[in-house]
Amino acid sequence: MTKPRLMVVKVGSSTLVDDAGALDRGFVRSLCDQVARLVSDGTRVVVVSSGAAAAGRDVLGFRERPSDIATLQACASAGQARLTQAYADVLAERDIPCGQVLLTRRDVMDRDGFLNARTTIERLLELGAVPVVNENDTVSTAEFAFGDNDMLGALVAALVGADLYVICSDVDGLYTSNPQEDPSATLVERVSEVDQRVSEMAGGAGTSYGTGGMSSKLRAARAMLAAGIPTVICRGRRDDVLIEVARGESVGTRFEAPEGAPHEGGRKLWIGLAEVPRGTIVLDEGATRAVLERGASVLPVGVRSTSGSYEAGDVVTVRSEAGDLLGRGVARYSSDDMERVRGVKLDIVARFLGPERAQPAVHRDDLLVL
């Protein structure tokens, strides 16, 4: 296996903190040691790090995770400085500079912001620095939050065109069922498609220190399959785990599309990962097959239902009648108009909205199929 040119490594809060909930500087040192070895071997590394709020809880004296947004943001503010400095101090010992990049979804929602973020990270890499990326929890609102850093890491991996995305977790990878409840559960070593069967293997939410469980990791891996970027979910505290993954050794669960499988370009990835969905459209069985098997656009006649309030040009989530996530795309109709045209053929749409308005509900060029 060819060594990766560029790796994005996401580290979760539950991996970064110790049993008391404080930032584990010994683990940070171990992680940075691995990053330094990768850099010396010619692999550039971007670290997407959770842990600011958890570190801030220790700084501000909270034993439990606060429930109100203002206190959580205060914890993130207090902890962000400690977290970044912990990385910077250890990397500086190895003559590697460290650059902090704080993002919210609002920063990358427009295409210019998306490209500006990419330029900043790429320039840091060109200068020999290790970018440490985190969501700017001190100012992020629920509407524009990524929700967990698994998806932020996926966005960054797509942003910079990574060769490998590694999610360092507190579990060994994806199991056939919850190993804490089912002693017969086995580790799934390779996944080429996140279908309903794989989705059902995921458990619930994360720990009190983190926000993402296996379900969020599967969503990120699904997006990376569409992008053509291999993803590995592994136990972050395993010795030399990043070195082993970079060598292509069998560690954790590796998500990788079959060789030669098509993957989506930057604009579609931006639509699917950076934009905030404003609504949902549900497709009937025929439209679902057309999208998945024939690469078709979503036509109004195939839309079974619509929910949410959105305008033409907003991003919507596309699902099947069974509830499966099919993708995300740019709606060509507002939610009110979508309600009018759903289930209707285009020639009939043209009669009461005009020929210029008779168009796909979501054009294939604007649809990221997941």
PEURZI-V417301 format. One record per pair of residues at least 24 apart in sequence whose ideal C-beta (glycine too) atoms are under 10 Angstrom apart, sorted by sequence separation. I is the first residue (numbers start at 1). GAP is how many residues later the second one is. If there is no record, write none. Layout:
# PEURZI-V417301
i=<I | I>
gap=<GAP | GAP>
This chain:
# PEURZI-V417301
i=<52 | 53 | 55 | 56 | 58 | 99 | 100 | 174 | 176 | 177 | 178 | 179 | 194 | 198 | 230 | 231 | 232 | 281 | 282 | 310 | 311 | 333 | 337 | 338 | 9 | 51 | 52 | 53 | 54 | 55 | 56 | 99 | 131 | 176 | 177 | 178 | 194 | 230 | 231 | 280 | 281 | 282 | 306 | 309 | 310 | 311 | 312 | 332 | 9 | 52 | 53 | 55 | 56 | 76 | 98 | 99 | 133 | 175 | 177 | 178 | 194 | 229 | 230 | 280 | 281 | 309 | 310 | 311 | 312 | 332 | 333 | 24 | 52 | 53 | 55 | 56 | 97 | 174 | 175 | 191 | 194 | 195 | 229 | 230 | 279 | 280 | 281 | 291 | 306 | 308 | 309 | 332 | 333 | 7 | 23 | 51 | 52 | 55 | 99 | 107 | 174 | 175 | 194 | 228 | 229 | 279 | 280 | 292 | 298 | 306 | 307 | 310 | 332 | 333 | 9 | 23 | 51 | 52 | 54 | 55 | 107 | 131 | 174 | 193 | 194 | 228 | 279 | 281 | 291 | 298 | 306 | 331 | 332 | 333 | 52 | 53 | 97 | 99 | 101 | 102 | 103 | 105 | 106 | 191 | 194 | 225 | 227 | 278 | 279 | 280 | 288 | 303 | 306 | 308 | 331 | 332 | 7 | 23 | 24 | 49 | 51 | 52 | 55 | 97 | 98 | 99 | 100 | 101 | 102 | 103 | 104 | 105 | 191 | 194 | 224 | 225 | 226 | 277 | 278 | 279 | 287 | 288 | 289 | 298 | 306 | 307 | 329 | 331 | 332 | 7 | 22 | 23 | 51 | 52 | 96 | 97 | 98 | 99 | 100 | 101 | 102 | 103 | 104 | 171 | 193 | 194 | 221 | 224 | 225 | 278 | 279 | 288 | 292 | 297 | 300 | 306 | 307 | 329 | 330 | 331 | 16 | 17 | 21 | 22 | 23 | 50 | 95 | 96 | 97 | 98 | 99 | 100 | 101 | 102 | 103 | 104 | 106 | 107 | 192 | 221 | 222 | 224 | 228 | 262 | 277 | 278 | 287 | 288 | 298 | 300 | 305 | 306 | 329 | 330 | 4 | 15 | 16 | 17 | 21 | 23 | 49 | 96 | 97 | 98 | 99 | 100 | 102 | 104 | 106 | 191 | 221 | 228 | 229 | 287 | 288 | 292 | 298 | 305 | 306 | 328 | 329 | 332 | 3 | 15 | 16 | 22 | 23 | 49 | 51 | 101 | 102 | 104 | 105 | 106 | 109 | 121 | 125 | 218 | 220 | 221 | 226 | 228 | 278 | 279 | 281 | 282 | 283 | 285 | 291 | 292 | 297 | 303 | 306 | 327 | 329 | 330 | 331 | 7 | 8 | 9 | 10 | 11 | 12 | 13 | 14 | 15 | 16 | 21 | 22 | 23 | 94 | 102 | 104 | 105 | 108 | 170 | 178 | 217 | 225 | 226 | 227 | 228 | 278 | 279 | 280 | 281 | 282 | 283 | 284 | 285 | 288 | 291 | 303 | 306 | 329 | 330 | 5 | 6 | 7 | 8 | 9 | 10 | 11 | 12 | 13 | 14 | 17 | 21 | 22 | 49 | 102 | 103 | 104 | 106 | 107 | 122 | 169 | 170 | 218 | 226 | 227 | 228 | 277 | 278 | 279 | 280 | 281 | 282 | 283 | 284 | 285 | 300 | 305 | 329 | 330 | 3 | 4 | 5 | 6 | 7 | 8 | 9 | 10 | 11 | 12 | 13 | 16 | 17 | 20 | 49 | 91 | 102 | 105 | 106 | 108 | 117 | 118 | 121 | 122 | 217 | 225 | 226 | 227 | 276 | 277 | 278 | 279 | 280 | 281 | 282 | 283 | 288 | 291 | 300 | 303 | 304 | 305 | 328 | 329 | 330 | 3 | 4 | 5 | 6 | 7 | 8 | 9 | 10 | 11 | 12 | 13 | 16 | 91 | 105 | 106 | 117 | 121 | 122 | 170 | 175 | 214 | 224 | 225 | 227 | 275 | 276 | 277 | 278 | 280 | 282 | 287 | 303 | 304 | 328 | 329 | 3 | 4 | 6 | 7 | 8 | 9 | 10 | 11 | 13 | 14 | 17 | 18 | 47 | 104 | 105 | 118 | 119 | 170 | 174 | 191 | 229 | 275 | 277 | 282 | 300 | 301 | 302 | 303 | 327 | 328 | 329 | 4 | 13 | 17 | 21 | 91 | 104 | 105 | 114 | 118 | 169 | 173 | 223 | 227 | 228 | 274 | 275 | 277 | 282 | 283 | 300 | 301 | 302 | 303 | 326 | 327 | 328 | 12 | 13 | 21 | 88 | 104 | 105 | 117 | 118 | 171 | 191 | 226 | 227 | 299 | 300 | 301 | 326 | 327 | 328 | 20 | 21 | 87 | 103 | 117 | 118 | 169 | 171 | 174 | 226 | 272 | 283 | 300 | 301 | 318 | 326 | 327 | 21 | 47 | 88 | 108 | 114 | 115 | 169 | 173 | 174 | 271 | 282 | 300 | 301 | 318 | 325 | 326 | 87 | 114 | 167 | 169 | 188 | 224 | 227 | 270 | 272 | 280 | 281 | 299 | 300 | 301 | 312 | 316 | 325 | 86 | 105 | 171 | 223 | 226 | 227 | 299 | 300 | 316 | 324 | 105 | 108 | 174 | 226 | 299 | 301 | 312 | 315 | 84 | 104 | 108 | 169 | 280 | 281 | 300 | 301 | 83 | 103 | 167 | 223 | 224 | 300 | 318 | 52 | 84 | 105 | 167 | 222 | 223 | 281 | 299 | 318 | 45 | 47 | 49 | 83 | 108 | 277 | 315 | 316 | 318 | 13 | 35 | 39 | 103 | 201 | 277 | 279 | 281 | 318 | 46 | 48 | 103 | 167 | 220 | 275 | 278 | 300 | 313 | 315 | 317 | 32 | 36 | 40 | 47 | 80 | 167 | 275 | 277 | 281 | 28 | 31 | 32 | 35 | 36 | 39 | 46 | 48 | 79 | 101 | 165 | 198 | 272 | 273 | 275 | 279 | 280 | 306 | 23 | 31 | 32 | 35 | 40 | 80 | 103 | 150 | 165 | 271 | 272 | 279 | 25 | 29 | 32 | 33 | 36 | 37 | 39 | 80 | 148 | 167 | 198 | 271 | 272 | 278 | 281 | 28 | 29 | 32 | 33 | 36 | 76 | 79 | 80 | 148 | 165 | 271 | 284 | 300 | 302 | 303 | 23 | 27 | 28 | 31 | 32 | 35 | 36 | 76 | 77 | 79 | 153 | 165 | 173 | 174 | 268 | 271 | 279 | 283 | 284 | 300 | 302 | 303 | 22 | 23 | 29 | 30 | 32 | 33 | 36 | 76 | 77 | 78 | 150 | 152 | 164 | 173 | 190 | 268 | 282 | 299 | 300 | 301 | 25 | 28 | 29 | 32 | 33 | 35 | 76 | 77 | 149 | 150 | 151 | 172 | 173 | 189 | 194 | 268 | 281 | 299 | 300 | 24 | 28 | 32 | 75 | 76 | 77 | 148 | 149 | 150 | 154 | 162 | 165 | 171 | 172 | 173 | 189 | 191 | 192 | 193 | 268 | 297 | 298 | 299 | 300 | 23 | 28 | 35 | 73 | 74 | 75 | 76 | 148 | 149 | 150 | 154 | 157 | 171 | 172 | 187 | 189 | 190 | 191 | 192 | 264 | 297 | 298 | 299 | 25 | 29 | 32 | 73 | 74 | 76 | 147 | 148 | 150 | 153 | 165 | 166 | 167 | 168 | 169 | 171 | 188 | 189 | 190 | 191 | 192 | 193 | 296 | 297 | 298 | 299 | 25 | 72 | 73 | 146 | 147 | 148 | 150 | 151 | 154 | 155 | 158 | 162 | 163 | 164 | 165 | 166 | 167 | 168 | 169 | 170 | 171 | 187 | 188 | 189 | 190 | 191 | 192 | 193 | 297 | 298 | 13 | 32 | 72 | 73 | 145 | 146 | 150 | 151 | 154 | 157 | 158 | 161 | 163 | 164 | 165 | 166 | 167 | 168 | 169 | 170 | 172 | 187 | 188 | 190 | 191 | 192 | 297 | 298 | 16 | 73 | 148 | 149 | 150 | 153 | 154 | 157 | 161 | 162 | 163 | 164 | 165 | 166 | 167 | 168 | 169 | 170 | 188 | 297 | 69 | 73 | 148 | 150 | 151 | 152 | 154 | 155 | 158 | 161 | 162 | 164 | 165 | 166 | 168 | 169 | 193 | 296 | 297 | 298 | 147 | 148 | 150 | 151 | 154 | 158 | 162 | 167 | 168 | 192 | 295 | 297 | 298 | 16 | 146 | 150 | 154 | 157 | 158 | 166 | 168 | 294 | 297 | 69 | 148 | 149 | 150 | 153 | 158 | 291 | 296 | 69 | 147 | 148 | 151 | 154 | 157 | 295 | 69 | 150 | 154 | 157 | 168 | 291 | 157 | 168 | 287 | 290 | 295 | 46 | 154 | 166 | 11 | 46 | 135 | 166 | 291 | 154 | 168 | 292 | 44 | 46 | 153 | 164 | 173 | 174 | 175 | 283 | 291 | 46 | 166 | 172 | 173 | 174 | 283 | 44 | 45 | 166 | 172 | 173 | 174 | 281 | 44 | 53 | 56 | 150 | 164 | 171 | 172 | 173 | 174 | 281 | 44 | 52 | 53 | 56 | 164 | 171 | 173 | 46 | 47 | 48 | 49 | 51 | 52 | 150 | 163 | 169 | 44 | 46 | 47 | 48 | 49 | 50 | 52 | 53 | 164 | 168 | 169 | 44 | 45 | 46 | 47 | 48 | 49 | 50 | 52 | 53 | 166 | 167 | 39 | 44 | 45 | 46 | 47 | 48 | 49 | 52 | 166 | 167 | 44 | 46 | 47 | 48 | 50 | 166 | 167 | 39 | 39 | 164 | 165 | 39 | 38 | 164 | 275 | 36 | 271 | 35 | 271 | 272 | 273 | 268 | 271 | 272 | 35 | 268 | 271 | 272 | 32 | 50 | 51 | 267 | 268 | 270 | 272 | 50 | 267 | 268 | 269 | 49 | 50 | 268 | 48 | 226 | 267 | 268 | 48 | 50 | 50 | 222 | 264 | 265 | 48 | 49 | 264 | 48 | 161 | 222 | 223 | 264 | 47 | 48 | 158 | 219 | 264 | 46 | 48 | 158 | 159 | 48 | 158 | 161 | 47 | 48 | 46 | 158 | 159 | 46 | 158 | 159 | 157 | 158 | 8 | 46 | 46 | 155 | 158 | 159 | 154 | 155 | 158 | 159 | 6 | 44 | 46 | 157 | 158 | 45 | 48 | 155 | 156 | 44 | 48 | 50 | 154 | 155 | 6 | 44 | 46 | 48 | 49 | 154 | 155 | 43 | 48 | 9 | 11 | 43 | 45 | 47 | 152 | 151 | 8 | 10 | 151 | 196 | 8 | 199 | 196 | 199 | 146 | 196 | 146 | 196 | 195 | 196 | 146 | 145 | 194 | 144 | 143 | 13 | 12 | 13 | 12 | 31 | 10 | 11 | 12 | 10 | 10 | 10 | 12 | 27 | 227 | 10 | 11 | 65 | 226 | 10 | 65 | 226 | 9 | 10 | 64 | 65 | 226 | 8 | 65 | 223 | 225 | 8 | 10 | 65 | 8 | 10 | 223 | 8 | 9 | 118 | 222 | 8 | 7 | 8 | 6 | 8 | 57 | 115 | 219 | 8 | 15 | 16 | 57 | 114 | 9 | 15 | 54 | 114 | 6 | 8 | 14 | 15 | 16 | 54 | 55 | 6 | 7 | 8 | 9 | 10 | 11 | 12 | 14 | 15 | 54 | 111 | 114 | 115 | 5 | 6 | 7 | 8 | 9 | 10 | 11 | 12 | 14 | 15 | 50 | 53 | 54 | 111 | 114 | 5 | 6 | 7 | 8 | 9 | 10 | 11 | 12 | 13 | 14 | 53 | 113 | 117 | 4 | 5 | 6 | 7 | 8 | 9 | 10 | 11 | 12 | 51 | 53 | 4 | 5 | 7 | 8 | 9 | 10 | 12 | 50 | 51 | 111 | 114 | 3 | 4 | 50 | 110 | 111 | 114 | 2 | 3 | 4 | 50 | 109 | 113 | 114 | 4 | 50 | 108 | 111 | 110 | 111 | 108 | 109 | 110 | 108 | 109 | 107 | 108 | 109 | 105 | 106 | 105 | 105 | 106 | 103 | 105 | 194 | 21 | 21 | 17 | 17 | 14 | 15 | 17 | 13 | 14 | 16 | 17 | 12 | 13 | 14 | 15 | 16 | 12 | 13 | 14 | 15 | 13 | 14 | 12 | 13 | 14 | 45 | 12 | 13 | 14 | 12 | 13 | 43 | 12 | 43 | 45 | 10 | 41 | 37 | 43 | 12 | 38 | 12 | 31 | 34 | 37 | 38 | 41 | 30 | 31 | 34 | 37 | 41 | 109 | 10 | 30 | 33 | 34 | 35 | 38 | 34 | 38 | 27 | 30 | 33 | 34 | 37 | 10 | 27 | 30 | 31 | 33 | 34 | 30 | 31 | 34 | 30 | 34 | 24 | 8 | 15 | 16 | 8 | 10 | 15 | 16 | 14 | 15 | 6 | 8 | 9 | 10 | 14 | 12 | 7 | 11 | 4 | 10 | 9 | 1 | 9 | 9 | 7 | 9 | 9 | 7 | 7 | 4 | 4 | 3 | 4 | 3 | 4 | 1 | 3 | 1 | 2 | 1 | 1>
gap=<24 | 24 | 24 | 24 | 24 | 24 | 24 | 24 | 24 | 24 | 24 | 24 | 24 | 24 | 24 | 24 | 24 | 24 | 24 | 24 | 24 | 24 | 24 | 24 | 25 | 25 | 25 | 25 | 25 | 25 | 25 | 25 | 25 | 25 | 25 | 25 | 25 | 25 | 25 | 25 | 25 | 25 | 25 | 25 | 25 | 25 | 25 | 25 | 26 | 26 | 26 | 26 | 26 | 26 | 26 | 26 | 26 | 26 | 26 | 26 | 26 | 26 | 26 | 26 | 26 | 26 | 26 | 26 | 26 | 26 | 26 | 27 | 27 | 27 | 27 | 27 | 27 | 27 | 27 | 27 | 27 | 27 | 27 | 27 | 27 | 27 | 27 | 27 | 27 | 27 | 27 | 27 | 27 | 28 | 28 | 28 | 28 | 28 | 28 | 28 | 28 | 28 | 28 | 28 | 28 | 28 | 28 | 28 | 28 | 28 | 28 | 28 | 28 | 28 | 29 | 29 | 29 | 29 | 29 | 29 | 29 | 29 | 29 | 29 | 29 | 29 | 29 | 29 | 29 | 29 | 29 | 29 | 29 | 29 | 30 | 30 | 30 | 30 | 30 | 30 | 30 | 30 | 30 | 30 | 30 | 30 | 30 | 30 | 30 | 30 | 30 | 30 | 30 | 30 | 30 | 30 | 31 | 31 | 31 | 31 | 31 | 31 | 31 | 31 | 31 | 31 | 31 | 31 | 31 | 31 | 31 | 31 | 31 | 31 | 31 | 31 | 31 | 31 | 31 | 31 | 31 | 31 | 31 | 31 | 31 | 31 | 31 | 31 | 31 | 32 | 32 | 32 | 32 | 32 | 32 | 32 | 32 | 32 | 32 | 32 | 32 | 32 | 32 | 32 | 32 | 32 | 32 | 32 | 32 | 32 | 32 | 32 | 32 | 32 | 32 | 32 | 32 | 32 | 32 | 32 | 33 | 33 | 33 | 33 | 33 | 33 | 33 | 33 | 33 | 33 | 33 | 33 | 33 | 33 | 33 | 33 | 33 | 33 | 33 | 33 | 33 | 33 | 33 | 33 | 33 | 33 | 33 | 33 | 33 | 33 | 33 | 33 | 33 | 33 | 34 | 34 | 34 | 34 | 34 | 34 | 34 | 34 | 34 | 34 | 34 | 34 | 34 | 34 | 34 | 34 | 34 | 34 | 34 | 34 | 34 | 34 | 34 | 34 | 34 | 34 | 34 | 34 | 35 | 35 | 35 | 35 | 35 | 35 | 35 | 35 | 35 | 35 | 35 | 35 | 35 | 35 | 35 | 35 | 35 | 35 | 35 | 35 | 35 | 35 | 35 | 35 | 35 | 35 | 35 | 35 | 35 | 35 | 35 | 35 | 35 | 35 | 35 | 36 | 36 | 36 | 36 | 36 | 36 | 36 | 36 | 36 | 36 | 36 | 36 | 36 | 36 | 36 | 36 | 36 | 36 | 36 | 36 | 36 | 36 | 36 | 36 | 36 | 36 | 36 | 36 | 36 | 36 | 36 | 36 | 36 | 36 | 36 | 36 | 36 | 36 | 36 | 37 | 37 | 37 | 37 | 37 | 37 | 37 | 37 | 37 | 37 | 37 | 37 | 37 | 37 | 37 | 37 | 37 | 37 | 37 | 37 | 37 | 37 | 37 | 37 | 37 | 37 | 37 | 37 | 37 | 37 | 37 | 37 | 37 | 37 | 37 | 37 | 37 | 37 | 37 | 38 | 38 | 38 | 38 | 38 | 38 | 38 | 38 | 38 | 38 | 38 | 38 | 38 | 38 | 38 | 38 | 38 | 38 | 38 | 38 | 38 | 38 | 38 | 38 | 38 | 38 | 38 | 38 | 38 | 38 | 38 | 38 | 38 | 38 | 38 | 38 | 38 | 38 | 38 | 38 | 38 | 38 | 38 | 38 | 38 | 39 | 39 | 39 | 39 | 39 | 39 | 39 | 39 | 39 | 39 | 39 | 39 | 39 | 39 | 39 | 39 | 39 | 39 | 39 | 39 | 39 | 39 | 39 | 39 | 39 | 39 | 39 | 39 | 39 | 39 | 39 | 39 | 39 | 39 | 39 | 40 | 40 | 40 | 40 | 40 | 40 | 40 | 40 | 40 | 40 | 40 | 40 | 40 | 40 | 40 | 40 | 40 | 40 | 40 | 40 | 40 | 40 | 40 | 40 | 40 | 40 | 40 | 40 | 40 | 40 | 40 | 41 | 41 | 41 | 41 | 41 | 41 | 41 | 41 | 41 | 41 | 41 | 41 | 41 | 41 | 41 | 41 | 41 | 41 | 41 | 41 | 41 | 41 | 41 | 41 | 41 | 41 | 42 | 42 | 42 | 42 | 42 | 42 | 42 | 42 | 42 | 42 | 42 | 42 | 42 | 42 | 42 | 42 | 42 | 42 | 43 | 43 | 43 | 43 | 43 | 43 | 43 | 43 | 43 | 43 | 43 | 43 | 43 | 43 | 43 | 43 | 43 | 44 | 44 | 44 | 44 | 44 | 44 | 44 | 44 | 44 | 44 | 44 | 44 | 44 | 44 | 44 | 44 | 45 | 45 | 45 | 45 | 45 | 45 | 45 | 45 | 45 | 45 | 45 | 45 | 45 | 45 | 45 | 45 | 45 | 46 | 46 | 46 | 46 | 46 | 46 | 46 | 46 | 46 | 46 | 47 | 47 | 47 | 47 | 47 | 47 | 47 | 47 | 48 | 48 | 48 | 48 | 48 | 48 | 48 | 48 | 49 | 49 | 49 | 49 | 49 | 49 | 49 | 50 | 50 | 50 | 50 | 50 | 50 | 50 | 50 | 50 | 51 | 51 | 51 | 51 | 51 | 51 | 51 | 51 | 51 | 52 | 52 | 52 | 52 | 52 | 52 | 52 | 52 | 52 | 53 | 53 | 53 | 53 | 53 | 53 | 53 | 53 | 53 | 53 | 53 | 54 | 54 | 54 | 54 | 54 | 54 | 54 | 54 | 54 | 55 | 55 | 55 | 55 | 55 | 55 | 55 | 55 | 55 | 55 | 55 | 55 | 55 | 55 | 55 | 55 | 55 | 55 | 56 | 56 | 56 | 56 | 56 | 56 | 56 | 56 | 56 | 56 | 56 | 56 | 57 | 57 | 57 | 57 | 57 | 57 | 57 | 57 | 57 | 57 | 57 | 57 | 57 | 57 | 57 | 58 | 58 | 58 | 58 | 58 | 58 | 58 | 58 | 58 | 58 | 58 | 58 | 58 | 58 | 58 | 59 | 59 | 59 | 59 | 59 | 59 | 59 | 59 | 59 | 59 | 59 | 59 | 59 | 59 | 59 | 59 | 59 | 59 | 59 | 59 | 59 | 59 | 60 | 60 | 60 | 60 | 60 | 60 | 60 | 60 | 60 | 60 | 60 | 60 | 60 | 60 | 60 | 60 | 60 | 60 | 60 | 60 | 61 | 61 | 61 | 61 | 61 | 61 | 61 | 61 | 61 | 61 | 61 | 61 | 61 | 61 | 61 | 61 | 61 | 61 | 61 | 62 | 62 | 62 | 62 | 62 | 62 | 62 | 62 | 62 | 62 | 62 | 62 | 62 | 62 | 62 | 62 | 62 | 62 | 62 | 62 | 62 | 62 | 62 | 62 | 63 | 63 | 63 | 63 | 63 | 63 | 63 | 63 | 63 | 63 | 63 | 63 | 63 | 63 | 63 | 63 | 63 | 63 | 63 | 63 | 63 | 63 | 63 | 64 | 64 | 64 | 64 | 64 | 64 | 64 | 64 | 64 | 64 | 64 | 64 | 64 | 64 | 64 | 64 | 64 | 64 | 64 | 64 | 64 | 64 | 64 | 64 | 64 | 64 | 65 | 65 | 65 | 65 | 65 | 65 | 65 | 65 | 65 | 65 | 65 | 65 | 65 | 65 | 65 | 65 | 65 | 65 | 65 | 65 | 65 | 65 | 65 | 65 | 65 | 65 | 65 | 65 | 65 | 65 | 66 | 66 | 66 | 66 | 66 | 66 | 66 | 66 | 66 | 66 | 66 | 66 | 66 | 66 | 66 | 66 | 66 | 66 | 66 | 66 | 66 | 66 | 66 | 66 | 66 | 66 | 66 | 66 | 67 | 67 | 67 | 67 | 67 | 67 | 67 | 67 | 67 | 67 | 67 | 67 | 67 | 67 | 67 | 67 | 67 | 67 | 67 | 67 | 68 | 68 | 68 | 68 | 68 | 68 | 68 | 68 | 68 | 68 | 68 | 68 | 68 | 68 | 68 | 68 | 68 | 68 | 68 | 68 | 69 | 69 | 69 | 69 | 69 | 69 | 69 | 69 | 69 | 69 | 69 | 69 | 69 | 70 | 70 | 70 | 70 | 70 | 70 | 70 | 70 | 70 | 70 | 71 | 71 | 71 | 71 | 71 | 71 | 71 | 71 | 72 | 72 | 72 | 72 | 72 | 72 | 72 | 73 | 73 | 73 | 73 | 73 | 73 | 74 | 74 | 74 | 74 | 74 | 75 | 75 | 75 | 76 | 76 | 76 | 76 | 76 | 77 | 77 | 77 | 78 | 78 | 78 | 78 | 78 | 78 | 78 | 78 | 78 | 79 | 79 | 79 | 79 | 79 | 79 | 80 | 80 | 80 | 80 | 80 | 80 | 80 | 81 | 81 | 81 | 81 | 81 | 81 | 81 | 81 | 81 | 81 | 82 | 82 | 82 | 82 | 82 | 82 | 82 | 83 | 83 | 83 | 83 | 83 | 83 | 83 | 83 | 83 | 84 | 84 | 84 | 84 | 84 | 84 | 84 | 84 | 84 | 84 | 84 | 85 | 85 | 85 | 85 | 85 | 85 | 85 | 85 | 85 | 85 | 85 | 86 | 86 | 86 | 86 | 86 | 86 | 86 | 86 | 86 | 86 | 87 | 87 | 87 | 87 | 87 | 88 | 88 | 89 | 90 | 90 | 90 | 91 | 92 | 92 | 93 | 94 | 94 | 95 | 95 | 95 | 95 | 96 | 96 | 96 | 97 | 97 | 97 | 97 | 98 | 98 | 98 | 98 | 98 | 98 | 98 | 99 | 99 | 99 | 99 | 100 | 100 | 100 | 101 | 101 | 101 | 101 | 102 | 102 | 103 | 103 | 103 | 103 | 104 | 104 | 104 | 105 | 105 | 105 | 105 | 105 | 106 | 106 | 106 | 106 | 106 | 107 | 107 | 107 | 107 | 108 | 108 | 108 | 109 | 109 | 110 | 110 | 110 | 111 | 111 | 111 | 112 | 112 | 113 | 113 | 114 | 114 | 114 | 114 | 115 | 115 | 115 | 115 | 116 | 116 | 116 | 116 | 116 | 117 | 117 | 117 | 117 | 118 | 118 | 118 | 118 | 118 | 119 | 119 | 119 | 119 | 119 | 119 | 119 | 120 | 120 | 121 | 121 | 121 | 121 | 121 | 121 | 122 | 123 | 123 | 123 | 124 | 125 | 125 | 126 | 126 | 127 | 127 | 128 | 128 | 129 | 129 | 130 | 131 | 131 | 132 | 133 | 135 | 136 | 136 | 137 | 137 | 138 | 138 | 138 | 139 | 140 | 141 | 141 | 141 | 141 | 142 | 142 | 142 | 142 | 143 | 143 | 143 | 144 | 144 | 144 | 144 | 144 | 145 | 145 | 145 | 145 | 146 | 146 | 146 | 147 | 147 | 147 | 148 | 148 | 148 | 148 | 149 | 150 | 150 | 151 | 151 | 151 | 151 | 151 | 152 | 152 | 152 | 152 | 152 | 153 | 153 | 153 | 153 | 154 | 154 | 154 | 154 | 154 | 154 | 154 | 155 | 155 | 155 | 155 | 155 | 155 | 155 | 155 | 155 | 155 | 155 | 155 | 155 | 156 | 156 | 156 | 156 | 156 | 156 | 156 | 156 | 156 | 156 | 156 | 156 | 156 | 156 | 156 | 157 | 157 | 157 | 157 | 157 | 157 | 157 | 157 | 157 | 157 | 157 | 157 | 157 | 158 | 158 | 158 | 158 | 158 | 158 | 158 | 158 | 158 | 158 | 158 | 159 | 159 | 159 | 159 | 159 | 159 | 159 | 159 | 159 | 159 | 159 | 160 | 160 | 160 | 160 | 160 | 160 | 161 | 161 | 161 | 161 | 161 | 161 | 161 | 162 | 162 | 162 | 163 | 164 | 164 | 165 | 165 | 165 | 166 | 166 | 167 | 167 | 167 | 168 | 168 | 169 | 170 | 170 | 171 | 171 | 176 | 187 | 188 | 190 | 191 | 192 | 192 | 192 | 193 | 193 | 193 | 193 | 194 | 194 | 194 | 194 | 194 | 195 | 195 | 195 | 195 | 196 | 196 | 197 | 197 | 197 | 197 | 198 | 198 | 198 | 199 | 199 | 199 | 200 | 200 | 201 | 202 | 202 | 203 | 203 | 204 | 204 | 205 | 205 | 205 | 205 | 205 | 205 | 206 | 206 | 206 | 206 | 206 | 206 | 207 | 207 | 207 | 207 | 207 | 207 | 208 | 208 | 209 | 209 | 209 | 209 | 209 | 210 | 210 | 210 | 210 | 210 | 210 | 211 | 211 | 211 | 212 | 212 | 213 | 216 | 220 | 220 | 221 | 221 | 221 | 221 | 222 | 222 | 223 | 223 | 223 | 223 | 223 | 224 | 225 | 225 | 226 | 226 | 227 | 229 | 232 | 233 | 235 | 236 | 237 | 238 | 239 | 241 | 242 | 243 | 243 | 244 | 244 | 245 | 245 | 246 | 246 | 247 | 248>
